[in-house]
Amino acid sequence: MATVEAHQVCSTGVEQLLGRRVRYQKHKPGRYLSVERVPKEAFQIKTVNRFGSRVVLNDGAVVMENAPTVMERGGRIALLLTTGEELYFIVE
């Protein structure tokens, strides 16, 4: 799953996803990443909110217990959490 990480030379913050139109691809689950409300069709990332260490995208569509490292390569966005969990989107 970490092919994006292996070929990426720099990373960015989750705020850089604002306004991007993406589609859920897959995730590596764990206790600290909630993707139950992620739409299966393409959607735009409209909000990124931080509550302490928690990061919430689109008013709860994605909830992460800590800020991820965000990497993009070839139209694929990877959100890599320090807990080992991963979330992948395809850019539309």
Secondary structure, 3 states (H helix, E strand, C coil): CCHHHHCCCCCECHHHHCCCEEEEEEEECCCCEECCCCCCCCEECCCEEEECCEEEEHHHCEEECCCCEEEEECCEEEEECCCCCEEEEEEC
